[in-house]
């Protein structure tokens, strides 16, 4: 499994061997092995250290005020019942306690909903006209970190869903290289390396995946999954995997190259020319053999 060496802070994309994001030259990129990379990952997701400290202090004061308010309501309710009935029975006490606990938990829920949540990247929508459709040929030699599925290429997204919003916290796409037998009879080659698989990804049902956690630990060695400011916090995993026989659509620019000048053929005899991607290949999966 390949591990990224850089990371785009704006579209949350893992960059394998690149220090420029293909989505935009203006996107901020951090080298994951440099000092301070973890702090940049946290800051872009959860805000600067001063903002996080201010929020933490405000949350503590809010919790303390809420506890004091609940105690005040509890004592006031008990005294009120005693003054009205001249006696405190067990049902009275239980009723007042339930009301006070309702205030406590309800207030805590509202306060936590109003606290800041991380900013996430936008969905990667298909763009551009199709450059051709065809069938994938090759050998599955890479494992998806989301489900440990052996495949030709994978795309994963880690989402943090809740509070009425869906935040994309992390993206990755990688391939061991493959060919596409296009419907018009031509051949396209996708080299090993980074890839963007756009379109609808499938939700992975098993979130308890030690391989995914080990993969993320390789991406950010200082990551603490239990930290309130985990830069890759997620609760939903989406995945797309490309297998031999799948039909795909080429969405990025491919240009013809003479077979003599193109890299060595992967899985079939050389043709007079092959189509080669100008940049990071962007494909959409049409049908899957899964």
C-alpha positions as CSV (number, residue, x, y, z in Angstrom):
1,X,0.0,0.0,0.0
2,X,1.4,3.4,-1.0
3,X,1.4,6.2,1.6
4,X,1.1,9.9,0.6
5,X,4.0,12.2,1.2
6,X,2.0,15.5,0.8
7,X,-1.5,16.6,1.7
8,X,-3.7,19.3,0.2
9,X,-5.2,21.3,3.0
10,X,-8.0,22.8,0.9
11,X,-9.5,19.8,-0.8
12,X,-8.2,17.3,1.8
13,X,-6.5,15.1,-0.8
14,X,-3.6,12.8,-0.2
15,X,-0.8,13.5,-2.7
16,X,1.5,10.7,-3.7
17,X,4.8,12.0,-4.8
18,X,3.4,15.4,-5.7
19,X,3.8,18.8,-4.0
20,X,1.1,20.6,-6.1
21,X,-2.6,19.8,-6.0
22,X,-4.1,19.0,-9.4
23,X,-7.4,20.6,-8.4
24,X,-5.9,24.1,-8.2
25,X,-2.4,25.6,-8.1
26,X,-3.7,27.9,-5.4
27,X,-4.4,25.1,-3.0
28,X,-2.2,24.9,0.1
29,X,0.0,21.8,0.3
30,X,1.9,20.5,3.4
31,X,4.7,17.9,3.3
32,X,3.7,15.3,5.8
33,X,7.2,14.5,7.0
34,X,8.2,18.0,7.9
35,X,8.1,19.5,11.4
36,X,4.9,21.3,12.1
37,X,2.8,19.3,9.5
38,X,0.5,17.9,12.3
39,X,-0.2,21.4,13.6
40,X,-1.1,22.6,10.1
41,X,-3.5,19.6,9.6
42,X,-5.2,20.4,13.0
43,X,-5.4,24.1,12.4
44,X,-7.0,23.8,9.0
45,X,-9.6,21.4,10.3
46,X,-10.3,22.9,13.8
47,X,-8.9,26.5,13.7
48,X,-5.8,28.0,15.1
49,X,-4.5,27.1,18.6
50,X,-5.8,30.4,20.0
51,X,-9.3,29.7,18.6
52,X,-9.3,26.2,20.0
53,X,-8.2,27.4,23.4
54,X,-10.8,30.1,23.5
55,X,-13.5,27.6,22.6
56,X,-12.3,25.1,25.2
57,X,-12.4,27.7,27.9
58,X,-15.9,28.9,26.8
59,X,-17.1,25.3,26.8
60,X,-15.9,24.7,30.4
61,X,-17.6,27.9,31.6
62,X,-20.8,26.9,29.8
63,X,-20.8,23.4,31.4
64,X,-20.2,24.9,34.8
65,X,-23.0,27.4,34.4
66,X,-25.3,24.7,33.2
67,X,-24.5,22.5,36.3
68,X,-25.2,25.4,38.6
69,X,-28.4,26.2,36.8
70,X,-29.6,22.6,37.1
71,X,-28.8,22.5,40.9
72,X,-30.7,25.8,41.3
73,X,-33.7,24.4,39.5
74,X,-33.5,21.2,41.6
75,X,-33.4,23.0,44.9
76,X,-36.0,25.6,43.9
77,X,-38.3,22.8,42.7
78,X,-38.0,20.9,45.9
79,X,-38.6,24.0,48.1
80,X,-41.6,24.9,45.9
81,X,-43.2,21.5,46.3
82,X,-42.6,21.6,50.0
83,X,-44.2,25.0,50.4
84,X,-47.2,24.1,48.3
85,X,-47.9,20.6,49.8
86,X,-46.1,21.0,53.1
87,X,-44.6,17.6,52.4
88,X,-42.1,16.0,50.1
89,X,-43.0,12.6,48.9
90,X,-40.9,10.3,46.7
91,X,-42.9,11.0,43.5
92,X,-42.4,14.7,44.1
93,X,-38.7,14.3,44.5
94,X,-38.4,12.0,41.4
95,X,-40.4,14.5,39.3
96,X,-38.3,17.4,40.2
97,X,-35.1,15.4,39.7
98,X,-36.3,14.3,36.2
99,X,-37.1,17.9,35.3
100,X,-33.6,19.1,36.5
101,X,-31.8,16.3,34.6
102,X,-33.8,17.2,31.5
103,X,-32.6,20.8,31.7
104,X,-29.0,19.5,32.2
105,X,-29.0,17.1,29.3
106,X,-31.0,19.3,27.0
107,X,-28.8,22.3,27.7
108,X,-25.7,20.2,27.1
109,X,-27.0,19.0,23.8
110,X,-27.8,22.5,22.6
111,X,-24.4,23.8,23.7
112,X,-22.6,21.1,22.0
113,X,-24.6,21.6,18.8
114,X,-23.6,25.3,18.9
115,X,-19.9,24.6,19.3
116,X,-17.7,24.8,16.2
117,X,-17.3,21.8,13.9
118,X,-14.5,21.3,11.5
119,X,-14.6,22.6,8.0
120,X,-14.7,19.9,5.4
121,X,-13.9,19.8,1.7
122,X,-16.6,20.0,-1.0
123,X,-17.7,16.9,-2.9
124,X,-15.6,16.2,-6.1
125,X,-18.2,16.4,-8.9
126,X,-17.6,15.0,-12.3
127,X,-16.4,17.7,-14.7
128,X,-15.6,18.0,-18.3
129,X,-16.8,16.0,-21.3
130,X,-16.1,12.3,-21.6
131,X,-12.8,11.4,-23.4
132,X,-13.9,7.9,-24.0
133,X,-15.4,4.8,-22.3
134,X,-14.0,1.3,-22.1
135,X,-13.1,-1.8,-20.2
136,X,-10.3,-2.0,-17.6
137,X,-7.6,-4.5,-18.1
138,X,-4.8,-5.3,-15.7
139,X,-3.9,-7.1,-12.5
140,X,-5.1,-6.2,-9.0
141,X,-2.0,-5.4,-7.0
142,X,-3.0,-2.8,-4.5
143,X,-5.2,-2.9,-1.4
144,X,-7.7,-0.3,-0.5
145,X,-7.1,1.1,3.0
146,X,-10.8,1.4,3.6
147,X,-11.7,-2.3,3.3
148,X,-8.4,-4.1,2.5
149,X,-9.8,-5.1,-0.9
150,X,-7.3,-6.2,-3.5
151,X,-7.9,-4.0,-6.6
152,X,-6.4,-2.2,-9.5
153,X,-7.3,1.3,-8.1
154,X,-9.1,2.7,-5.2
155,X,-10.7,6.0,-4.1
156,X,-11.6,6.6,-0.5
157,X,-13.3,9.5,1.4
158,X,-13.6,9.9,5.1
159,X,-16.6,11.9,6.2
160,X,-17.7,13.4,9.4
161,X,-21.5,13.6,9.3
162,X,-23.7,15.2,12.0
163,X,-25.3,18.5,13.0
164,X,-27.1,18.5,9.7
165,X,-23.8,18.7,7.7
166,X,-21.5,16.4,5.8
167,X,-17.8,17.2,6.0
168,X,-15.1,15.5,3.9
169,X,-12.1,15.2,6.1
170,X,-9.8,13.0,3.9
171,X,-9.5,11.8,0.3
172,X,-7.1,9.4,-1.3
173,X,-6.9,7.7,-4.7
174,X,-4.2,5.4,-5.9
175,X,-3.6,2.8,-8.7
176,X,-1.0,0.2,-9.5
177,X,-1.5,1.0,-13.2
178,X,-3.9,-0.4,-15.8
179,X,-5.1,-0.1,-19.3
180,X,-8.5,0.8,-20.8
181,X,-9.7,-0.8,-24.0
182,X,-11.8,2.0,-25.3
183,X,-14.9,1.4,-27.3
184,X,-13.4,3.1,-30.4
185,X,-10.6,0.5,-30.5
186,X,-7.9,2.7,-29.1
187,X,-5.9,2.0,-25.9
188,X,-5.4,4.3,-22.9
189,X,-2.9,3.6,-20.2
190,X,-3.1,4.9,-16.6
191,X,0.3,4.8,-15.0
192,X,0.9,3.7,-11.4
193,X,0.4,6.5,-8.9
194,X,-2.3,9.0,-7.9
195,X,-5.8,8.9,-9.4
196,X,-9.1,10.6,-8.9
197,X,-12.2,8.4,-9.0
198,X,-15.2,10.8,-9.2
199,X,-18.9,10.1,-8.9
200,X,-20.8,8.1,-6.3
201,X,-18.8,6.1,-3.8
202,X,-20.2,3.2,-1.8
203,X,-20.4,3.4,2.0
204,X,-18.2,0.9,3.8
205,X,-20.2,-0.8,6.5
206,X,-17.3,-1.8,8.8
207,X,-15.8,1.2,10.6
208,X,-13.7,-0.9,13.0
209,X,-10.9,-1.3,10.5
210,X,-7.4,-1.6,12.1
211,X,-5.8,-1.4,8.6
212,X,-7.4,2.0,8.0
213,X,-6.2,3.3,11.4
214,X,-2.7,2.0,10.7
215,X,-2.8,3.7,7.3
216,X,-3.8,7.0,8.8
217,X,-1.1,6.6,11.5
218,X,1.4,6.4,8.6
219,X,-0.1,9.6,7.1
220,X,0.2,11.6,10.3
221,X,2.4,9.9,12.9
222,X,1.2,12.3,15.6
223,X,-2.5,11.7,15.0
224,X,-4.5,10.6,18.1
225,X,-7.9,9.2,17.1
226,X,-9.4,10.0,20.5
227,X,-8.3,13.6,20.4
228,X,-11.1,16.2,20.2
229,X,-9.0,17.8,17.5
230,X,-8.2,14.8,15.3
231,X,-7.5,16.3,11.9
232,X,-9.0,13.2,10.2
233,X,-11.9,12.5,12.4
234,X,-14.6,10.5,10.6
235,X,-17.7,8.4,11.3
236,X,-18.5,7.3,7.7
237,X,-16.2,5.8,5.1
238,X,-16.9,5.8,1.4
239,X,-14.9,3.8,-1.2
240,X,-14.7,3.1,-4.9
241,X,-12.6,0.2,-6.2
242,X,-11.6,-0.6,-9.8
243,X,-11.3,-4.2,-10.8
244,X,-10.4,-5.9,-14.1
245,X,-13.5,-5.9,-16.3
246,X,-15.0,-2.7,-14.9
247,X,-16.2,-0.2,-17.4
248,X,-14.9,3.4,-16.8
249,X,-15.2,6.8,-18.4
250,X,-12.1,9.0,-18.9
251,X,-12.9,12.5,-17.8
252,X,-9.4,14.1,-17.9
253,X,-7.3,14.9,-20.9
254,X,-5.4,12.0,-22.5
255,X,-3.0,12.6,-25.4
256,X,-1.7,10.1,-28.0
257,X,1.9,9.0,-27.8
258,X,3.8,6.8,-30.1
259,X,4.2,3.4,-28.7
260,X,8.0,3.6,-29.1
261,X,8.2,6.6,-26.9
262,X,5.6,5.5,-24.4
263,X,6.5,3.5,-21.3
264,X,6.7,-0.3,-21.8
265,X,3.3,-2.0,-22.3
266,X,1.7,-3.2,-19.2
267,X,-0.5,-6.2,-20.1
268,X,-0.7,-6.5,-23.9
269,X,1.4,-6.0,-27.1
270,X,2.3,-2.6,-28.1
271,X,0.0,-0.6,-30.4
272,X,1.1,2.1,-32.9
273,X,0.0,4.7,-30.3
274,X,-1.5,4.8,-26.9
275,X,-3.4,7.5,-25.0
276,X,-1.5,8.8,-22.0
277,X,-2.9,11.2,-19.3
278,X,-1.7,14.8,-19.3
279,X,-2.1,15.1,-15.5
280,X,-3.5,13.1,-12.7
281,X,-6.0,10.9,-14.4
282,X,-9.7,11.5,-13.5
283,X,-12.1,8.7,-14.2
284,X,-15.7,7.8,-13.5
285,X,-16.7,4.2,-12.8
286,X,-19.7,3.2,-15.0
287,X,-20.1,-0.5,-14.1
288,X,-18.4,-2.7,-11.6
289,X,-17.7,-6.4,-11.4
290,X,-18.2,-6.4,-7.7
